[in-house]
Amino acid sequence: MLRPFVLHRPETLAEAAGLLSEHRGEVALYAGGTELLVLLKEGLLRVPRLIDVKRVAGLGLIHAEDGSVLIGATVQHRAVEHSVLLRATCPLVANAARHVANPRVRSVGTVGGNLAFADPHSDFATLFLALDASVRLWGPRGPRELPLADFIRGAYETAREEDEILTAVRLHPWPAGTVATYVKFGIHERPTLGVAVALTLDPGRRVLEARIAVGCVGPRPQRIAAAEGLAGGRPLAEVLADADTVAWTAAAAVAPVDDLHGSAEYKREMTRVFVRRALGVVGARAERQESHARYRRAVVV
């Protein structure tokens, strides 16, 4: 049962921060509420006050800034899915948003809430790591920005101070020549496994940079530097031929945990299978792009 609470509706960051400081320890930030309201109903969180930040100016915007893309904290998943800017700059993010949870959650759930809650089974947290994401926070000591990898410390644990507000996440679009995919598996509504792979290729189809992120299997998503090192600097064909080694390396590097989604051993094996599958998808997409390019050159000639 949902207990009675006082709902504050500030319109500025300063007003919201003031409420956080004034009611420290007995207040929670509220945006979409898809996670928060469940905690309140189950009695896992008991606070007499909520601060609704949906009216705070600027938090519901998606815009470009200095070559990066900023997604405001109160931007809903559906807005990510339909954003013209994201479809042009980070199309994989827009596509992934279509498959988050269910239509009800996508209509009210927010990007900032998803990251601030730090659910280990988060699609966005995993994919955003492969985009060198950082989060912006605002509090009484002023604004600060830190990498997403540092922000998410563990399951349901972040680096946000009690009197700070997450205002936006910054994504750095991949350079031209990047081919990428995000694949996931899950029986329940939340994914059991999420894998993001992005390979940046030069005109000769050599991998200039590899990004491999795995999430949902452990307390927090992680970039797999050892697997990225195996893929970077090599011809794409060679990487694909050696995909099993890259996949095994990724599986050995993750830190899976037992939970309702499966045992740690099961998740490690799933990591191997899906990293291998993601590399295959990227290889197929690269081949299609090359075929289209050859066709266009032939038409021009």
MIDOSE-1310 file (N, C-alpha, C; in nm, 2 decimals, decimal comma, always signed):
residues 301
mlrp	+0,08/-0,12/+0,00/+0,00/+0,00/+0,00/+0,09/+0,12/+0,00; +0,05/+0,22/-0,08/+0,12/+0,35/-0,09/+0,08/+0,44/+0,03; +0,18/+0,47/+0,11/+0,15/+0,56/+0,23/+0,14/+0,71/+0,18; +0,06/+0,79/+0,25/+0,05/+0,93/+0,22/+0,19/+1,00/+0,22
fvlh	+0,20/+1,10/+0,13/+0,33/+1,18/+0,13/+0,30/+1,32/+0,08; +0,39/+1,41/+0,10/+0,38/+1,55/+0,05/+0,46/+1,55/-0,08; +0,39/+1,61/-0,18/+0,46/+1,62/-0,31/+0,50/+1,77/-0,34; +0,63/+1,79/-0,35/+0,68/+1,93/-0,38/+0,70/+1,93/-0,54
rpet	+0,67/+2,05/-0,60/+0,69/+2,06/-0,74/+0,77/+2,19/-0,77; +0,90/+2,19/-0,75/+0,98/+2,30/-0,78/+1,00/+2,33/-0,93; +1,03/+2,45/-0,96/+1,04/+2,49/-1,11/+1,19/+2,52/-1,14; +1,28/+2,53/-1,04/+1,42/+2,56/-1,07/+1,50/+2,46/-0,99
laea	+1,63/+2,45/-1,04/+1,72/+2,36/-0,97/+1,75/+2,41/-0,83; +1,76/+2,54/-0,82/+1,79/+2,60/-0,69/+1,68/+2,56/-0,59; +1,56/+2,57/-0,63/+1,45/+2,54/-0,55/+1,45/+2,39/-0,51; +1,47/+2,31/-0,61/+1,48/+2,16/-0,58/+1,59/+2,13/-0,48
agll	+1,71/+2,19/-0,50/+1,82/+2,16/-0,42/+1,79/+2,21/-0,27; +1,72/+2,33/-0,26/+1,69/+2,38/-0,13/+1,60/+2,28/-0,06; +1,50/+2,22/-0,13/+1,41/+2,12/-0,07/+1,49/+2,00/-0,02; +1,59/+1,96/-0,10/+1,67/+1,84/-0,07/+1,75/+1,87/+0,06
sehr	+1,80/+1,99/+0,07/+1,88/+2,02/+0,19/+1,79/+2,04/+0,31; +1,68/+2,10/+0,29/+1,58/+2,13/+0,41/+1,53/+2,00/+0,47; +1,50/+1,90/+0,38/+1,43/+1,78/+0,42/+1,53/+1,66/+0,41; +1,65/+1,68/+0,43/+1,76/+1,58/+0,41/+1,72/+1,45/+0,50
geva	+1,73/+1,34/+0,43/+1,70/+1,21/+0,49/+1,55/+1,17/+0,49; +1,46/+1,26/+0,46/+1,32/+1,22/+0,46/+1,25/+1,26/+0,33; +1,33/+1,27/+0,22/+1,27/+1,31/+0,09/+1,34/+1,23/-0,02; +1,27/+1,21/-0,13/+1,33/+1,15/-0,25/+1,29/+1,22/-0,38
lyag	+1,38/+1,22/-0,48/+1,35/+1,29/-0,60/+1,25/+1,20/-0,68; +1,16/+1,26/-0,76/+1,06/+1,19/-0,83/+1,05/+1,24/-0,97; +1,06/+1,15/-1,07/+1,04/+1,19/-1,21/+0,93/+1,10/-1,27; +0,98/+0,99/-1,33/+0,88/+0,90/-1,39/+0,81/+0,81/-1,28
gtel	+0,89/+0,78/-1,18/+0,84/+0,70/-1,06/+0,82/+0,55/-1,09; +0,87/+0,50/-1,20/+0,85/+0,36/-1,23/+0,92/+0,27/-1,13; +1,03/+0,31/-1,08/+1,10/+0,23/-0,98/+1,07/+0,28/-0,83; +1,06/+0,41/-0,82/+1,04/+0,47/-0,69/+0,91/+0,43/-0,62
lvll	+0,80/+0,43/-0,70/+0,67/+0,40/-0,65/+0,66/+0,26/-0,61; +0,73/+0,17/-0,67/+0,73/+0,03/-0,64/+0,80/+0,01/-0,50; +0,91/+0,08/-0,48/+0,98/+0,08/-0,35/+0,89/+0,13/-0,24; +0,82/+0,24/-0,27/+0,73/+0,30/-0,17/+0,61/+0,20/-0,13
kegl	+0,55/+0,14/-0,23/+0,44/+0,05/-0,21/+0,48/-0,07/-0,13; +0,60/-0,12/-0,16/+0,65/-0,24/-0,09/+0,71/-0,21/+0,05; +0,72/-0,08/+0,08/+0,77/-0,05/+0,21/+0,93/-0,06/+0,22; +0,99/-0,07/+0,11/+1,14/-0,08/+0,10/+1,20/+0,06/+0,12
lrvp	+1,12/+0,16/+0,09/+1,17/+0,30/+0,11/+1,05/+0,38/+0,18; +1,08/+0,45/+0,28/+0,98/+0,52/+0,35/+1,02/+0,67/+0,37; +0,97/+0,75/+0,29/+0,99/+0,90/+0,30/+0,86/+0,97/+0,30; +0,84/+1,07/+0,38/+0,72/+1,14/+0,38/+0,70/+1,25/+0,28
rlid	+0,81/+1,27/+0,20/+0,81/+1,38/+0,10/+0,87/+1,33/-0,03; +0,82/+1,38/-0,14/+0,87/+1,36/-0,28/+0,89/+1,49/-0,35; +1,00/+1,50/-0,42/+1,02/+1,62/-0,50/+1,01/+1,59/-0,65; +0,90/+1,64/-0,71/+0,88/+1,61/-0,85/+0,96/+1,71/-0,93
vkrv	+1,05/+1,66/-1,01/+1,15/+1,75/-1,08/+1,10/+1,77/-1,23; +0,99/+1,72/-1,27/+0,95/+1,72/-1,41/+0,92/+1,87/-1,46; +0,90/+1,96/-1,36/+0,87/+2,10/-1,40/+1,00/+2,18/-1,40; +1,11/+2,13/-1,36/+1,23/+2,20/-1,36/+1,28/+2,23/-1,50
aglg	+1,30/+2,36/-1,53/+1,33/+2,40/-1,67/+1,46/+2,34/-1,72; +1,46/+2,29/-1,84/+1,58/+2,23/-1,91/+1,60/+2,09/-1,89; +1,54/+2,02/-1,79/+1,57/+1,88/-1,77/+1,50/+1,79/-1,86; +1,40/+1,84/-1,94/+1,33/+1,76/-2,04/+1,38/+1,77/-2,18
liha	+1,50/+1,83/-2,20/+1,54/+1,86/-2,34/+1,65/+1,76/-2,39; +1,65/+1,74/-2,52/+1,76/+1,67/-2,59/+1,82/+1,76/-2,68; +1,95/+1,79/-2,67/+2,01/+1,89/-2,76/+2,16/+1,86/-2,78; +2,22/+1,92/-2,88/+2,36/+1,90/-2,92/+2,44/+2,01/-2,85
edgs	+2,56/+1,97/-2,81/+2,65/+2,07/-2,74/+2,80/+2,03/-2,76; +2,87/+2,11/-2,84/+3,01/+2,09/-2,86/+3,04/+1,95/-2,91; +2,97/+1,91/-3,01/+2,99/+1,78/-3,07/+2,94/+1,66/-2,99; +2,88/+1,68/-2,88/+2,81/+1,57/-2,80/+2,66/+1,59/-2,80
vlig	+2,59/+1,50/-2,74/+2,45/+1,51/-2,73/+2,41/+1,50/-2,58; +2,33/+1,59/-2,53/+2,28/+1,59/-2,40/+2,14/+1,55/-2,39; +2,11/+1,45/-2,30/+1,98/+1,40/-2,28/+1,94/+1,45/-2,14; +1,84/+1,53/-2,12/+1,80/+1,58/-1,99/+1,75/+1,47/-1,90
atvq	+1,76/+1,49/-1,77/+1,72/+1,38/-1,68/+1,58/+1,34/-1,68; +1,49/+1,43/-1,72/+1,34/+1,39/-1,72/+1,29/+1,35/-1,85; +1,38/+1,34/-1,95/+1,34/+1,29/-2,08/+1,30/+1,15/-2,07; +1,18/+1,12/-2,13/+1,12/+0,99/-2,12/+1,17/+0,90/-2,23
hrav	+1,17/+0,77/-2,20/+1,22/+0,67/-2,30/+1,15/+0,68/-2,43; +1,02/+0,71/-2,44/+0,96/+0,73/-2,57/+1,01/+0,85/-2,64; +1,05/+0,96/-2,57/+1,11/+1,07/-2,63/+1,25/+1,04/-2,69; +1,32/+0,95/-2,62/+1,45/+0,91/-2,68/+1,43/+0,83/-2,81
ehsv	+1,33/+0,74/-2,81/+1,30/+0,66/-2,92/+1,26/+0,75/-3,05; +1,19/+0,86/-3,02/+1,14/+0,94/-3,14/+1,23/+1,06/-3,16; +1,33/+1,08/-3,09/+1,42/+1,20/-3,11/+1,48/+1,20/-3,25; +1,46/+1,31/-3,32/+1,52/+1,33/-3,45/+1,67/+1,34/-3,44
llra	+1,72/+1,42/-3,34/+1,86/+1,44/-3,31/+1,93/+1,30/-3,28; +1,87/+1,22/-3,19/+1,93/+1,10/-3,16/+1,93/+1,00/-3,27; +1,83/+1,00/-3,35/+1,83/+0,91/-3,47/+1,93/+0,95/-3,57; +1,97/+1,08/-3,57/+2,07/+1,12/-3,67/+2,21/+1,10/-3,61
tcpl	+2,23/+1,11/-3,48/+2,37/+1,11/-3,42/+2,40/+0,98/-3,34; +2,30/+0,93/-3,28/+2,32/+0,80/-3,20/+2,20/+0,71/-3,23; +2,18/+0,66/-3,35/+2,06/+0,58/-3,38/+2,04/+0,46/-3,30; +2,15/+0,40/-3,25/+2,14/+0,28/-3,17/+2,07/+0,31/-3,04
vana	+2,09/+0,42/-2,99/+2,02/+0,46/-2,86/+1,87/+0,47/-2,89; +1,83/+0,54/-2,99/+1,69/+0,55/-3,02/+1,63/+0,41/-3,05; +1,70/+0,33/-3,12/+1,65/+0,19/-3,15/+1,64/+0,11/-3,02; +1,74/+0,12/-2,93/+1,73/+0,04/-2,81/+1,62/+0,09/-2,72
arhv	+1,58/+0,22/-2,72/+1,48/+0,27/-2,64/+1,34/+0,20/-2,67; +1,33/+0,16/-2,79/+1,20/+0,09/-2,84/+1,18/-0,04/-2,76; +1,28/-0,10/-2,71/+1,28/-0,23/-2,64/+1,30/-0,23/-2,49; +1,29/-0,11/-2,43/+1,31/-0,10/-2,29/+1,17/-0,14/-2,22
anpr	+1,18/-0,24/-2,14/+1,06/-0,28/-2,06/+0,93/-0,30/-2,14; +0,83/-0,21/-2,11/+0,70/-0,22/-2,18/+0,65/-0,08/-2,22; +0,55/-0,07/-2,30/+0,50/+0,06/-2,34/+0,46/+0,15/-2,22; +0,41/+0,10/-2,11/+0,38/+0,18/-2,00/+0,50/+0,25/-1,94
vrsv	+0,60/+0,16/-1,92/+0,73/+0,21/-1,86/+0,79/+0,31/-1,95; +0,79/+0,29/-2,08/+0,86/+0,38/-2,18/+0,79/+0,51/-2,19; +0,66/+0,51/-2,15/+0,58/+0,64/-2,16/+0,60/+0,73/-2,04; +0,65/+0,67/-1,93/+0,67/+0,76/-1,81/+0,81/+0,75/-1,75
gtvg	+0,88/+0,64/-1,78/+1,02/+0,63/-1,72/+1,11/+0,73/-1,79; +1,21/+0,77/-1,71/+1,30/+0,88/-1,76/+1,44/+0,83/-1,76; +1,52/+0,89/-1,84/+1,66/+0,85/-1,86/+1,74/+0,88/-1,73; +1,71/+0,99/-1,67/+1,78/+1,03/-1,54/+1,74/+0,93/-1,43
gnla	+1,62/+0,90/-1,42/+1,57/+0,81/-1,32/+1,63/+0,67/-1,33; +1,64/+0,63/-1,46/+1,70/+0,50/-1,49/+1,85/+0,49/-1,44; +1,92/+0,59/-1,47/+2,06/+0,59/-1,43/+2,08/+0,62/-1,28; +2,00/+0,70/-1,22/+2,01/+0,73/-1,08/+1,97/+0,62/-0,99
fadp	+1,88/+0,53/-1,04/+1,84/+0,42/-0,97/+1,94/+0,31/-0,97; +2,02/+0,31/-1,07/+2,14/+0,21/-1,09/+2,09/+0,07/-1,08; +1,98/+0,04/-1,14/+1,94/-0,10/-1,15/+2,05/-0,18/-1,23; +2,10/-0,29/-1,18/+2,20/-0,36/-1,26/+2,15/-0,41/-1,39
hsdf	+2,02/-0,42/-1,41/+1,96/-0,47/-1,54/+1,91/-0,35/-1,62; +2,00/-0,26/-1,66/+1,97/-0,14/-1,73/+2,02/-0,15/-1,87; +1,94/-0,13/-1,97/+1,98/-0,12/-2,11/+2,07/+0,00/-2,14; +2,01/+0,12/-2,09/+2,08/+0,24/-2,12/+2,22/+0,25/-2,06
atlf	+2,23/+0,20/-1,93/+2,36/+0,21/-1,87/+2,47/+0,14/-1,94; +2,43/+0,02/-2,00/+2,53/-0,06/-2,07/+2,56/+0,01/-2,20; +2,46/+0,05/-2,28/+2,49/+0,11/-2,41/+2,56/+0,24/-2,40; +2,52/+0,32/-2,30/+2,58/+0,45/-2,28/+2,73/+0,44/-2,25
lald	+2,77/+0,33/-2,18/+2,92/+0,32/-2,16/+3,00/+0,31/-2,29; +2,94/+0,25/-2,39/+3,01/+0,24/-2,52/+3,01/+0,37/-2,59; +2,93/+0,47/-2,54/+2,93/+0,60/-2,60/+3,01/+0,70/-2,51; +3,10/+0,65/-2,43/+3,18/+0,74/-2,34/+3,09/+0,84/-2,26
asvr	+2,98/+0,79/-2,21/+2,88/+0,88/-2,14/+2,94/+0,93/-2,01; +2,89/+1,05/-1,98/+2,92/+1,12/-1,85/+2,78/+1,17/-1,80; +2,77/+1,19/-1,67/+2,65/+1,25/-1,61/+2,68/+1,38/-1,55; +2,58/+1,47/-1,56/+2,59/+1,60/-1,50/+2,51/+1,60/-1,37
lwgp	+2,57/+1,66/-1,27/+2,50/+1,67/-1,14/+2,50/+1,82/-1,10; +2,40/+1,86/-1,02/+2,40/+1,99/-0,97/+2,36/+1,99/-0,82; +2,43/+2,07/-0,74/+2,40/+2,07/-0,60/+2,45/+2,21/-0,54; +2,44/+2,22/-0,41/+2,48/+2,34/-0,34/+2,62/+2,39/-0,37
rgpr	+2,71/+2,29/-0,40/+2,85/+2,32/-0,43/+2,87/+2,35/-0,57; +2,77/+2,35/-0,65/+2,78/+2,39/-0,79/+2,77/+2,26/-0,88; +2,78/+2,28/-1,01/+2,77/+2,16/-1,10/+2,90/+2,08/-1,11; +2,88/+1,96/-1,14/+3,00/+1,87/-1,17/+2,96/+1,77/-1,27
elpl	+3,06/+1,71/-1,34/+3,03/+1,61/-1,44/+3,14/+1,50/-1,42; +3,09/+1,37/-1,42/+3,18/+1,26/-1,41/+3,14/+1,15/-1,50; +3,24/+1,07/-1,54/+3,21/+0,95/-1,63/+3,10/+0,86/-1,57; +3,02/+0,81/-1,66/+2,92/+0,71/-1,61/+2,98/+0,60/-1,54
adfi	+3,09/+0,55/-1,59/+3,16/+0,44/-1,52/+3,20/+0,47/-1,38; +3,22/+0,59/-1,34/+3,25/+0,63/-1,21/+3,12/+0,66/-1,13; +3,02/+0,71/-1,20/+2,89/+0,74/-1,14/+2,82/+0,62/-1,08; +2,82/+0,51/-1,16/+2,75/+0,39/-1,11/+2,86/+0,31/-1,03
rgay	+2,84/+0,30/-0,90/+2,94/+0,23/-0,82/+2,91/+0,08/-0,80; +2,78/+0,05/-0,81/+2,74/-0,09/-0,79/+2,59/-0,10/-0,80; +2,53/-0,21/-0,76/+2,39/-0,23/-0,77/+2,32/-0,13/-0,68; +2,24/-0,04/-0,74/+2,16/+0,06/-0,67/+2,24/+0,16/-0,59
etar	+2,36/+0,18/-0,64/+2,46/+0,27/-0,57/+2,53/+0,36/-0,67; +2,52/+0,49/-0,64/+2,58/+0,58/-0,73/+2,67/+0,68/-0,65; +2,74/+0,77/-0,73/+2,82/+0,87/-0,67/+2,75/+1,00/-0,64; +2,62/+1,00/-0,66/+2,54/+1,12/-0,64/+2,53/+1,15/-0,49
eede	+2,56/+1,27/-0,45/+2,55/+1,31/-0,31/+2,40/+1,33/-0,28; +2,37/+1,32/-0,15/+2,23/+1,33/-0,10/+2,16/+1,46/-0,14; +2,24/+1,56/-0,16/+2,18/+1,69/-0,19/+2,20/+1,73/-0,33; +2,24/+1,64/-0,42/+2,26/+1,66/-0,56/+2,15/+1,61/-0,65
ilta	+2,13/+1,67/-0,77/+2,03/+1,63/-0,86/+2,10/+1,59/-0,99; +2,07/+1,48/-1,05/+2,12/+1,44/-1,18/+2,04/+1,52/-1,28; +2,11/+1,60/-1,36/+2,05/+1,69/-1,46/+2,05/+1,64/-1,60; +2,15/+1,57/-1,64/+2,16/+1,52/-1,78/+2,27/+1,41/-1,79
vrlh	+2,26/+1,35/-1,91/+2,37/+1,25/-1,94/+2,42/+1,30/-2,08; +2,56/+1,30/-2,09/+2,62/+1,35/-2,21/+2,67/+1,22/-2,29; +2,64/+1,21/-2,42/+2,68/+1,11/-2,50/+2,78/+1,16/-2,61; +2,88/+1,09/-2,64/+2,97/+1,13/-2,75/+2,95/+1,03/-2,87
pwpa	+2,88/+1,09/-2,97/+2,85/+1,00/-3,09/+2,98/+0,94/-3,15; +2,97/+0,82/-3,20/+3,08/+0,75/-3,26/+3,13/+0,82/-3,39; +3,26/+0,82/-3,42/+3,30/+0,88/-3,54/+3,25/+0,81/-3,67; +3,27/+0,88/-3,78/+3,23/+0,82/-3,91/+3,30/+0,68/-3,93
gtva	+3,24/+0,59/-3,99/+3,30/+0,46/-4,01/+3,27/+0,36/-3,90; +3,19/+0,40/-3,80/+3,17/+0,31/-3,69/+3,04/+0,22/-3,72; +3,06/+0,09/-3,70/+2,95/+0,00/-3,71/+2,92/-0,06/-3,57; +2,80/-0,07/-3,53/+2,77/-0,11/-3,39/+2,64/-0,18/-3,38
tyvk	+2,62/-0,25/-3,27/+2,50/-0,32/-3,24/+2,48/-0,32/-3,08; +2,36/-0,34/-3,04/+2,33/-0,37/-2,90/+2,24/-0,49/-2,90; +2,28/-0,59/-2,84/+2,20/-0,72/-2,83/+2,17/-0,75/-2,68; +2,06/-0,80/-2,66/+2,03/-0,84/-2,52/+1,94/-0,97/-2,52
fgih	+1,94/-1,03/-2,40/+1,86/-1,15/-2,38/+1,79/-1,14/-2,24; +1,67/-1,18/-2,24/+1,60/-1,19/-2,11/+1,47/-1,26/-2,12; +1,44/-1,33/-2,01/+1,31/-1,40/-2,00/+1,21/-1,31/-1,92; +1,26/-1,24/-1,82/+1,18/-1,14/-1,75/+1,18/-1,01/-1,82
erpt	+1,11/-0,91/-1,76/+1,10/-0,78/-1,82/+1,23/-0,71/-1,83; +1,31/-0,73/-1,72/+1,44/-0,67/-1,72/+1,54/-0,77/-1,79; +1,64/-0,72/-1,87/+1,73/-0,81/-1,94/+1,82/-0,89/-1,85; +1,85/-1,01/-1,89/+1,95/-1,09/-1,82/+2,09/-1,05/-1,86
lgva	+2,10/-1,00/-1,98/+2,23/-0,97/-2,04/+2,21/-0,86/-2,15; +2,31/-0,77/-2,15/+2,31/-0,67/-2,25/+2,45/-0,65/-2,30; +2,47/-0,65/-2,43/+2,61/-0,64/-2,49/+2,60/-0,53/-2,60; +2,69/-0,43/-2,59/+2,71/-0,33/-2,69/+2,85/-0,34/-2,75
valt	+2,85/-0,35/-2,88/+2,98/-0,36/-2,95/+2,98/-0,25/-3,06; +3,09/-0,17/-3,07/+3,10/-0,07/-3,17/+3,25/-0,08/-3,22; +3,26/-0,09/-3,35/+3,39/-0,10/-3,42/+3,40/+0,02/-3,51; +3,51/+0,10/-3,50/+3,53/+0,21/-3,59/+3,63/+0,16/-3,69
ldpg	+3,60/+0,17/-3,82/+3,68/+0,11/-3,93/+3,74/+0,23/-4,01; +3,86/+0,20/-4,06/+3,92/+0,30/-4,16/+3,87/+0,25/-4,30; +3,90/+0,33/-4,40/+3,86/+0,29/-4,54/+3,91/+0,15/-4,58; +4,02/+0,11/-4,52/+4,07/-0,03/-4,56/+4,01/-0,14/-4,47
rrvl	+3,91/-0,10/-4,39/+3,84/-0,20/-4,31/+3,92/-0,26/-4,19; +4,02/-0,17/-4,15/+4,09/-0,21/-4,03/+4,02/-0,14/-3,91; +4,02/-0,21/-3,79/+3,95/-0,16/-3,68/+4,04/-0,06/-3,61; +4,00/+0,07/-3,62/+4,08/+0,18/-3,55/+4,05/+0,18/-3,40
eari	+3,93/+0,15/-3,36/+3,89/+0,15/-3,22/+3,78/+0,05/-3,20; +3,79/-0,02/-3,09/+3,68/-0,12/-3,05/+3,62/-0,08/-2,92; +3,49/-0,09/-2,91/+3,42/-0,06/-2,78/+3,33/-0,18/-2,75; +3,35/-0,24/-2,64/+3,27/-0,36/-2,60/+3,23/-0,34/-2,45
avgc	+3,10/-0,33/-2,43/+3,04/-0,31/-2,30/+2,94/-0,42/-2,27; +2,95/-0,47/-2,15/+2,86/-0,58/-2,11/+2,79/-0,54/-1,98; +2,66/-0,56/-1,97/+2,59/-0,52/-1,85/+2,48/-0,63/-1,82; +2,42/-0,61/-1,71/+2,30/-0,69/-1,66/+2,35/-0,82/-1,60
vgpr	+2,47/-0,86/-1,61/+2,52/-0,98/-1,55/+2,58/-0,97/-1,41; +2,62/-0,85/-1,38/+2,68/-0,82/-1,25/+2,62/-0,70/-1,18; +2,69/-0,65/-1,08/+2,64/-0,53/-1,00/+2,63/-0,40/-1,09; +2,72/-0,39/-1,19/+2,73/-0,27/-1,27/+2,78/-0,31/-1,41
pqri	+2,74/-0,23/-1,51/+2,79/-0,26/-1,65/+2,94/-0,22/-1,65; +3,01/-0,28/-1,75/+3,15/-0,25/-1,76/+3,20/-0,26/-1,90; +3,30/-0,18/-1,94/+3,37/-0,19/-2,06/+3,48/-0,30/-2,04; +3,49/-0,38/-2,15/+3,59/-0,49/-2,14/+3,71/-0,45/-2,22
aaae	+3,81/-0,39/-2,15/+3,93/-0,34/-2,21/+4,01/-0,45/-2,28; +4,02/-0,57/-2,21/+4,10/-0,68/-2,27/+4,05/-0,72/-2,40; +3,91/-0,73/-2,41/+3,85/-0,77/-2,54/+3,86/-0,66/-2,64; +3,85/-0,54/-2,60/+3,87/-0,43/-2,69/+4,01/-0,43/-2,75
glag	+4,11/-0,46/-2,67/+4,25/-0,46/-2,71/+4,27/-0,57/-2,82; +4,20/-0,68/-2,80/+4,22/-0,79/-2,90/+4,16/-0,75/-3,04; +4,06/-0,67/-3,04/+3,99/-0,63/-3,16/+4,05/-0,51/-3,23; +4,10/-0,41/-3,15/+4,16/-0,29/-3,21/+4,29/-0,31/-3,28
grpl	+4,30/-0,23/-3,39/+4,43/-0,24/-3,47/+4,44/-0,35/-3,56; +4,34/-0,43/-3,58/+4,34/-0,55/-3,67/+4,24/-0,53/-3,79; +4,26/-0,60/-3,90/+4,16/-0,60/-4,01/+4,03/-0,66/-3,95; +3,92/-0,61/-4,00/+3,79/-0,66/-3,95/+3,78/-0,81/-3,98
aevl	+3,82/-0,85/-4,09/+3,81/-0,99/-4,13/+3,89/-1,08/-4,03; +4,00/-1,03/-3,98/+4,08/-1,10/-3,89/+4,01/-1,11/-3,75; +3,95/-1,00/-3,71/+3,88/-0,99/-3,58/+3,76/-1,09/-3,59; +3,69/-1,09/-3,70/+3,57/-1,18/-3,70/+3,62/-1,33/-3,70
adad	+3,73/-1,35/-3,77/+3,78/-1,49/-3,77/+3,82/-1,53/-3,63; +3,86/-1,43/-3,55/+3,91/-1,46/-3,41/+3,80/-1,42/-3,31; +3,68/-1,42/-3,35/+3,57/-1,38/-3,26/+3,55/-1,46/-3,14; +3,58/-1,59/-3,15/+3,57/-1,68/-3,03/+3,67/-1,63/-2,92
tvaw	+3,79/-1,60/-2,96/+3,89/-1,55/-2,86/+3,84/-1,43/-2,79; +3,79/-1,33/-2,87/+3,74/-1,20/-2,82/+3,63/-1,23/-2,72; +3,54/-1,32/-2,76/+3,42/-1,35/-2,67/+3,46/-1,42/-2,55; +3,56/-1,51/-2,55/+3,61/-1,58/-2,43/+3,67/-1,48/-2,34
taaa	+3,75/-1,39/-2,40/+3,82/-1,29/-2,32/+3,72/-1,20/-2,24; +3,61/-1,16/-2,31/+3,50/-1,08/-2,25/+3,44/-1,16/-2,14; +3,41/-1,28/-2,16/+3,34/-1,37/-2,06/+3,43/-1,38/-1,94; +3,56/-1,39/-1,96/+3,65/-1,41/-1,84/+3,66/-1,28/-1,76
avap	+3,63/-1,17/-1,82/+3,65/-1,04/-1,76/+3,53/-0,99/-1,68; +3,41/-1,04/-1,71/+3,29/-0,99/-1,64/+3,29/-1,05/-1,49; +3,21/-0,98/-1,41/+3,20/-1,03/-1,27/+3,05/-1,06/-1,24; +3,00/-1,17/-1,29/+2,86/-1,21/-1,28/+2,82/-1,25/-1,14
vddl	+2,69/-1,23/-1,11/+2,64/-1,27/-0,98/+2,52/-1,36/-0,99; +2,50/-1,45/-0,90/+2,38/-1,53/-0,89/+2,26/-1,44/-0,86; +2,15/-1,45/-0,93/+2,02/-1,39/-0,89/+1,91/-1,46/-0,96; +1,79/-1,40/-0,96/+1,67/-1,47/-1,02/+1,68/-1,48/-1,17
hgsa	+1,78/-1,41/-1,23/+1,80/-1,42/-1,38/+1,89/-1,53/-1,42; +1,96/-1,59/-1,32/+2,04/-1,70/-1,35/+2,17/-1,71/-1,26; +2,24/-1,82/-1,27/+2,36/-1,83/-1,19/+2,47/-1,75/-1,26; +2,58/-1,73/-1,18/+2,70/-1,66/-1,23/+2,76/-1,74/-1,35
eykr	+2,77/-1,87/-1,33/+2,83/-1,95/-1,44/+2,75/-1,94/-1,57; +2,61/-1,94/-1,55/+2,52/-1,93/-1,67/+2,55/-1,79/-1,74; +2,56/-1,68/-1,66/+2,57/-1,55/-1,72/+2,71/-1,53/-1,79; +2,81/-1,60/-1,73/+2,94/-1,59/-1,80/+2,94/-1,66/-1,94
emtr	+2,87/-1,77/-1,94/+2,86/-1,84/-2,07/+2,77/-1,76/-2,17; +2,66/-1,70/-2,12/+2,58/-1,61/-2,20/+2,66/-1,49/-2,25; +2,75/-1,44/-2,17/+2,83/-1,33/-2,22/+2,92/-1,37/-2,34; +2,98/-1,49/-2,32/+3,06/-1,54/-2,44/+2,97/-1,56/-2,56
vfvr	+2,86/-1,62/-2,55/+2,77/-1,64/-2,67/+2,73/-1,51/-2,73; +2,69/-1,41/-2,65/+2,63/-1,29/-2,71/+2,74/-1,19/-2,75; +2,86/-1,19/-2,70/+2,96/-1,11/-2,75/+3,00/-1,16/-2,89; +3,01/-1,30/-2,90/+3,03/-1,36/-3,03/+2,92/-1,32/-3,13
ralg	+2,80/-1,33/-3,08/+2,69/-1,30/-3,17/+2,69/-1,15/-3,21; +2,72/-1,06/-3,12/+2,73/-0,92/-3,15/+2,84/-0,89/-3,25; +2,95/-0,95/-3,24/+3,06/-0,93/-3,34/+3,01/-0,98/-3,48; +2,93/-1,09/-3,48/+2,88/-1,13/-3,61/+2,78/-1,03/-3,67
vvga	+2,70/-0,97/-3,59/+2,61/-0,87/-3,64/+2,68/-0,75/-3,69; +2,78/-0,71/-3,62/+2,86/-0,59/-3,66/+2,93/-0,63/-3,80; +2,98/-0,75/-3,81/+3,05/-0,79/-3,93/+2,95/-0,79/-4,05; +2,83/-0,84/-4,03/+2,73/-0,84/-4,13/+2,69/-0,70/-4,17
raer	+2,67/-0,61/-4,08/+2,64/-0,47/-4,11/+2,75/-0,40/-4,18; +2,87/-0,43/-4,15/+2,98/-0,37/-4,22/+2,99/-0,41/-4,36; +2,96/-0,54/-4,38/+2,95/-0,59/-4,52/+2,84/-0,53/-4,60; +2,73/-0,51/-4,54/+2,62/-0,45/-4,61/+2,65/-0,30/-4,65
qesh	+2,72/-0,23/-4,55/+2,76/-0,09/-4,58/+2,86/-0,09/-4,70; +2,95/-0,18/-4,70/+3,05/-0,19/-4,81/+2,98/-0,22/-4,94; +2,88/-0,31/-4,94/+2,81/-0,35/-5,06/+2,73/-0,23/-5,11; +2,67/-0,15/-5,02/+2,60/-0,03/-5,07/+2,69/+0,07/-5,12
aryr	+2,81/+0,09/-5,06/+2,91/+0,18/-5,11/+2,95/+0,15/-5,25; +2,98/+0,02/-5,27/+3,03/-0,03/-5,40/+2,92/+0,00/-5,51; +2,79/-0,02/-5,47/+2,68/+0,00/-5,56/+2,67/+0,15/-5,60; +2,68/+0,23/-5,50/+2,68/+0,37/-5,53/+2,79/+0,42/-5,62
ravv	+2,91/+0,37/-5,59/+3,02/+0,40/-5,68/+3,00/+0,35/-5,82; +2,94/+0,24/-5,84/+2,91/+0,18/-5,97/+2,81/+0,27/-6,04; +2,71/+0,32/-5,97/+2,60/+0,40/-6,03/+2,66/+0,53/-6,07; +2,75/+0,59/-5,99/+2,81/+0,72/-6,02/+2,89/+0,70/-6,15
v	+2,97/+0,60/-6,16/+3,05/+0,57/-6,28/+2,97/+0,56/-6,40
